Amino acid sequence: MERKNTKTIHLGTVPIGGGHPISVQSMTNTPTANVKATVSQIRKLQKAGCEIIRVAVPDQDAANVLGKIRAQIHIPLVADIHFDHKLALTAIQQRIDGLRLNPGNIGSEVKVREVVEHARERMIPIRIGVNSGSLSREMLSKYGHTAEALVESALEHVAILERMGYEAIKISVKASSVEMTVDSYRLLSSKVSYPLHIGITEAGTDFSGTIKSAMGIGALLLDGIGDTIRVSLTSDPVNEVKTGIEILKSLNLRKGLKIVSCPTCGRTRINLINLTKQVEKALLPYHDINITVAVMGCVVNGPGEAREADYGIAGGDEEGILFRKGEIVAKLPERELLEALIDMIRTENPIL
Amino acid sequence: MERKNTKTIHLGTVPIGGGHPISVQSMTNTPTANVKATVSQIRKLQKAGCEIIRVAVPDQDAANVLGKIRAQIHIPLVADIHFDHKLALTAIQQRIDGLRLNPGNIGSEVKVREVVEHARERMIPIRIGVNSGSLSREMLSKYGHTAEALVESALEHVAILERMGYEAIKISVKASSVEMTVDSYRLLSSKVSYPLHIGITEAGTDFSGTIKSAMGIGALLLDGIGDTIRVSLTSDPVNEVKTGIEILKSLNLRKGLKIVSCPTCGRTRINLINLTKQVEKALLPYHDINITVAVMGCVVNGPGEAREADYGIAGGDEEGILFRKGEIVAKLPERELLEALIDMIRTENPIL
């Protein structure tokens, strides 16, 4: 798919927009002022593949420890601030890498200008993030609860920064409705060339939240829209990161191990569900390697149907086959299939 | 979203296309000839909300028991047949409700005509289902591994039926690549007005398969494409049905209970993950009721952000609130929130 051309901003060492790889981000749920707990969670998220982390900054205690947190982690830190421009000033002094702040909500233009000048000095990008739930009464009465209202509201905040000559901007317009989210980003993308942070808000728990996020983020990415993503789940944020990475992998926007496997059907003569789980587990150390592995339930059609896969196995009544790019490499008893597959992958893809 | 206008076909009592509700289907993974196991699985799927069920018919033993299976279930039965037209003839005699069969693959035109005439007599629709893995060498050399190849291949099968004046047709063009699947259906939808059965093939296990299916099916539904869906998972088919229903609900294409909930963040002062799980569990009996329930982590912003929800709770430091359509109904100690919410919903939505 062709990606929409957007400007590039830099969150610390991570470039966003301008065709750079789409980054995956998340947000901590520890009290930010608790440095130990927050750093520990960020490290877990880093390990899971999180590339940018945001923390809530509800008060001065939280703002004051941002530098301490920053010093102990290896991914850019974004401070999420509402209403209070002093918290933003402290956050900037604490050398955060990004701000999420809606300039129209922090009071007078003097206050905004103060934040912007400090952000400019340190080259700190500002994300404007408008959610469907926090639209103003004016916007709602003018446009109703629509994509237009969401986009217009975001553009008002953007205009404030543009008047001050500040363009290190990233924008999000999230709704809890998948359709409204997709409509909003499509409209926004047609109007601006700032990089976009995409996601569905209040998506729900692991099951429904994953489905809504995959639908909304997926539809936008297929359109070439989106420069950084956050999956929002009422769950351990590690799951947000895993889901985000899987979304990117599924659209070939991120390299890494991909496993394709048949649905089971009345033709399947092996325990495909169990076999696939074993393959997934055995290949965990290979999750960064850019290969596709197929686990098929049918010896006759399996290799052909999975000819796009780099490696694969297919199980039959007693005997299974090992194949590479659609060509059969060996016929084996079913119980030897898994080991033979892993051996072949290990030999041909040494982990450094 | 506006749905693409398609022709209507009938699988037994279930209409597909023409603006009828989008149905959710699945496929058994029991040996079809094992009537007891197959019926038992279909009943479980029915209970989960499955509206159409397909069974593999690999041999005559399977074909011969279709009538027995049909007599014991309450949803339309589709026979999945490859290559052997005699199995199709038996299946039709056994009073199945639909066939999945690619006419170009069952041999001579005489054989196809025989199947079509019997299908016509019993008004049995035929699904043409082309998968990216089973494209012919001719198609691949002409178009490469592309959406064009998939669509062209499907249209060749369609043309055979059209030449025989048979138009009770449904089409699928599934790939294991989300992007190729979406491109294929978009192209197909621009060329025909037959109802479309949509899904991603070989999507993988629960985690990756759910994500790929939600992305592909979601993007198409947002375009108004798709009349019936199947989520393919290497998993218990009950999970396919649950995921399919959730996809439809998330796009307001299916009525039912919806739960929205905040992601957790450093501002959250209650155990939101646990509370949301409790709400989900307590509301299981209400899954058919068309309401939206919000579980928010923030007393200040929660009711406003969730003003689209019919009912909701938001938790704070010690005290929480109960709200209805964004208006606060009661302030309560946190431990009483769950019960108060369930009580309000139960009182206002009696289950018959």
Interface residues (C-beta under 8 A of the other chain):
Chain A: M1 M27 T28 N29 T30 P31 T32 T38 V55 A56 V57 P58 A62 D80 N131 S132 G133 S134 H145 S176 S177 V178 E179 V182 T201 E202 A203 G204 T205 F207 S208 G209 T210 I211 K212 A214 M215 G216 I217 G218 A219 L222 S232 L233 T234 S235 D236 P237 E240 K242 T243 E246 I247 K249 S250 L251 N252 K258 I259 V260 S261 C262 P263 T264 C265 G266 R267 T268 L272 I273 T276 K277 E280 A294 V295 M296 N301 G304 E305 A306 R307 E308
Chain B: M1 M27 T28 N29 T30 P31 T32 T38 V55 A56 V57 P58 A62 D80 N131 S132 G133 S134 H145 S176 S177 V178 E179 V182 T201 E202 A203 G204 T205 F207 S208 G209 T210 I211 K212 A214 M215 G216 I217 G218 A219 L222 S232 L233 T234 S235 D236 P237 E240 K242 T243 E246 I247 S250 L251 N252 K258 I259 V260 S261 C262 P263 T264 C265 G266 R267 T268 L272 I273 T276 K277 E280 A294 V295 M296 N301 G304 E305 A306 R307 E308
